[in-house]
């Protein structure tokens, strides 16, 4: 059964590219434009294996979002993304812009941990 990834990014183009890249690699992808939508998806989803989230977003930052998602799905893995080089990630991180291959390799590595 393919792993399910929740992608959260407030930029539609970025979210679409991540979704298409991960789906073409065989993952099931849920997407959310805002942290609030992401939390609702986490509550209703059968399972989420990985949260891929932009660090800087409206409503709340990725760290608060990760904490809330982890309440709904304990132990969910998290991959942070950001276009800012000074973004201090609290866990696995991939710098934007990244290639589809870099994203798939990073996601695979995080899911393997």
Kinemage of the C-alpha trace (Angstrom):
@kinemage 1
@onewidth
@group {chain A} dominant
@subgroup {mainchain}
@vectorlist {calphas} color= white
{ca unk a 1} P 0.000 0.000 0.000
{ca unk a 2} L 1.491 3.381 -0.930
{ca unk a 3} L 2.470 5.766 1.820
{ca unk a 4} L 0.309 8.853 2.307
{ca unk a 5} L 1.877 12.296 2.369
{ca unk a 6} L 0.156 15.504 3.467
{ca unk a 7} L 1.597 18.510 1.609
{ca unk a 8} L 0.998 21.953 3.110
{ca unk a 9} L 2.092 25.072 1.231
{ca unk a 10} L 0.237 28.342 0.749
{ca unk a 11} L 1.629 28.743 -2.788
{ca unk a 12} L -0.558 26.834 -5.260
{ca unk a 13} L 2.201 26.335 -7.842
{ca unk a 14} L 4.658 24.933 -5.299
{ca unk a 15} L 2.011 22.652 -3.805
{ca unk a 16} L 0.997 21.386 -7.266
{ca unk a 17} L 4.602 20.601 -8.248
{ca unk a 18} L 5.224 18.735 -4.988
{ca unk a 19} L 1.937 16.809 -5.368
{ca unk a 20} L 2.618 15.783 -8.981
{ca unk a 21} L 6.219 14.822 -8.186
{ca unk a 22} L 5.251 12.629 -5.238
{ca unk a 23} L 2.283 11.040 -7.013
{ca unk a 24} L 4.507 10.135 -9.972
{ca unk a 25} L 6.861 8.467 -7.465
{ca unk a 26} L 3.976 6.285 -6.263
{ca unk a 27} L 2.860 8.095 -3.117
{ca unk a 28} L -0.709 8.995 -2.191
{ca unk a 29} L -0.842 12.776 -1.692
{ca unk a 30} L -3.259 14.929 0.281
{ca unk a 31} L -2.826 18.673 -0.072
{ca unk a 32} L -3.735 21.739 1.942
{ca unk a 33} L -3.277 25.436 1.214
{ca unk a 34} L -3.506 26.409 4.883
{ca unk a 35} L -2.576 24.875 8.227
{ca unk a 36} L -6.265 24.819 9.279
{ca unk a 37} L -7.194 22.713 6.236
{ca unk a 38} L -4.211 20.449 6.978
{ca unk a 39} L -5.429 19.848 10.537
{ca unk a 40} L -8.934 18.998 9.245
{ca unk a 41} L -7.422 16.543 6.738
{ca unk a 42} L -5.316 14.952 9.481
{ca unk a 43} L -8.439 14.445 11.591
{ca unk a 44} L -10.340 12.746 8.772
{ca unk a 45} L -7.573 10.822 6.994
{ca unk a 46} L -7.248 7.090 7.481
{ca unk a 47} L -3.476 7.456 7.785
{ca unk a 48} L -0.757 9.986 7.078
{ca unk a 49} L 2.846 8.806 7.001
{ca unk a 50} L 4.570 12.118 6.306
{ca unk a 51} L 3.820 15.824 6.610
{ca unk a 52} L 5.683 17.973 4.056
{ca unk a 53} L 5.205 21.579 5.105
{ca unk a 54} L 6.505 25.016 4.254
{ca unk a 55} L 7.917 26.700 7.355
{ca unk a 56} L 6.518 30.200 6.743
{ca unk a 57} L 2.731 30.301 6.282
{ca unk a 58} L -0.249 32.401 7.307
{ca unk a 59} L -2.241 31.332 10.414
{ca unk a 60} L 0.656 29.487 12.079
{ca unk a 61} L 4.198 28.392 11.327
{ca unk a 62} L 5.145 24.836 10.424
{ca unk a 63} L 6.364 23.995 13.914
{ca unk a 64} L 2.988 24.750 15.524
{ca unk a 65} L 1.283 22.897 12.664
{ca unk a 66} L 3.548 19.872 13.160
{ca unk a 67} L 2.743 19.864 16.871
{ca unk a 68} L -1.002 19.922 16.175
{ca unk a 69} L -0.816 17.239 13.471
{ca unk a 70} L 1.249 15.095 15.831
{ca unk a 71} L -1.610 15.318 18.350
{ca unk a 72} L -3.972 13.856 15.735
{ca unk a 73} L -1.446 11.357 14.334
{ca unk a 74} L 1.234 10.546 16.921
{ca unk a 75} L 4.608 9.741 15.417
{ca unk a 76} L 3.913 11.238 11.984
{ca unk a 77} L 7.177 12.043 10.195
{ca unk a 78} L 7.809 15.642 9.127
{ca unk a 79} L 9.789 17.216 6.301
{ca unk a 80} L 10.156 20.999 6.430
{ca unk a 81} L 10.638 23.127 3.302
{ca unk a 82} L 11.595 26.783 2.927
{ca unk a 83} L 12.965 29.226 0.414
{ca unk a 84} L 14.775 31.068 3.204
{ca unk a 85} L 18.335 29.925 3.820
{ca unk a 86} L 18.206 31.021 7.457
{ca unk a 87} L 15.140 28.916 8.249
{ca unk a 88} L 15.981 26.913 11.342
{ca unk a 89} L 14.197 23.617 10.836
{ca unk a 90} L 13.502 21.369 13.786
{ca unk a 91} L 13.996 18.155 11.862
{ca unk a 92} L 14.476 16.979 8.274
{ca unk a 93} L 14.642 19.931 5.880
{ca unk a 94} L 14.841 20.571 2.131
{ca unk a 95} L 15.759 23.985 0.714
{ca unk a 96} L 13.579 25.510 -2.025
{ca unk a 97} L 13.972 25.438 -4.933
{ca unk a 98} L 14.604 21.704 -5.189
{ca unk a 99} L 14.427 19.334 -8.133
{ca unk a 100} L 11.800 16.594 -8.293
{ca unk a 101} L 14.579 14.024 -7.852
{ca unk a 102} L 15.919 15.795 -4.737
{ca unk a 103} L 12.396 15.875 -3.274
{ca unk a 104} L 11.720 12.189 -3.920
{ca unk a 105} L 15.107 11.203 -2.471
{ca unk a 106} L 14.551 13.328 0.653
{ca unk a 107} L 10.999 12.030 1.176
{ca unk a 108} L 12.188 8.449 0.745
{ca unk a 109} L 14.998 9.006 3.258
{ca unk a 110} L 12.663 10.571 5.852
{ca unk a 111} L 10.115 7.760 5.458
{ca unk a 112} L 12.893 5.186 5.896
{ca unk a 113} L 13.804 6.554 9.352
